[in-house]
């Protein structure tokens, strides 16, 4: 959020939908359980200000239907202000969002 910008070396989380299948079966349209992990089968790359890294975790969000949480550690030198962030799975890019950096 703009009022709480991220800082370099921080781990940030982003939400996504339509990212792919989970390694464990998930029933479409139903919430996942509040416990356990439903990791995605395919690797997720996250690009922050042109720097691409593999997501630390990419899994279904607990207690929600169709929502995935991606976590990535910010690396390198990042400028202050709003920077671009996007996810890529199987060479398909998400929409680009803005991430506030302090």
N, C-alpha and C positions, 0 to 999 in steps of 0.2 A: 504494500500500500504506500502511496506517496508520503504519508506521515511517518512511516517506519521503513526507511530505505535499508537495503542490504549493504553489507560491507564486504570488501575483498576477503577471501578465504572462508566466508560463511557458507553454510549449506542451506539452500533454498528449496522450497517445494512448489510445484505447480500442478494444477489439476488439468485433466484432459479427458476426452471421450473418444470413442471410436479408434482406439490405439491398437487393438488386436486381441488375440486370444490369450487366456491365462493357462499356466501349466496345470492347474487343478481345475476341474469342471466347475463352471459357474452357470446357474440357470438364468437365461436371458430374462430381463424384466423383474428379477427378484433381488432384494438386497443381499449382499454378502453378509456373513456372520461378523460379529464384532471381534472375533478372535481368529487367529490363523493368518497365513499369508497366501495371496493369490498372485504370484509373480507372473509377469508377461512372458510369453514364449520367445518373442523376438527382442533383440537388443534395441535400446532406445538411445539415440544420440541427442544431446541438447546443445544448441549453439547459442552462446552468450556473447554478444558484441563481436561476432565473427570467429570466436574461439569455440571449437567443438570438443565436447567430452562425452563419455558414456555416462548415462544416469547411474547414480549410486544404487538407487532402487527404482523400480517401475512395477507397481502392483495395484490391484483393485483396492479402492478405498473401503475401509471397514464400515459395514452397516449401510452402504449405498448401492444403488443399482446403476451399472454402466459408467461409473466414475473411476478414473485411475489417478493415482498420485505419483508424480515423478519427483525424485530428489536429485539435486546436482550440487556439487561443491564448486563455488566460484574460484577460478584460478587466474593467474596472470595479472596483468595490470588493467584495471577497469577505470574508465573516466567517471567522474561524478555526474549525476543527472539521470535522465531516462535512457536506457540502452535497450537494444533489441534482444529478445529471447524467443527461441522456437525449438520444437522437438521434431525429430525425424525418425521414422520407422520404415524399414524396407524401402528406402529412397523416396518416401512420401513425406513432405514437410507439413507441419501444422501451420496454422495462421501465426504470424509474428505478433508478439505482445511486447509491451514495454515494461521493463523492470527498473524501479528506482534504485540508484546506487549512491551511497554517501561518500 
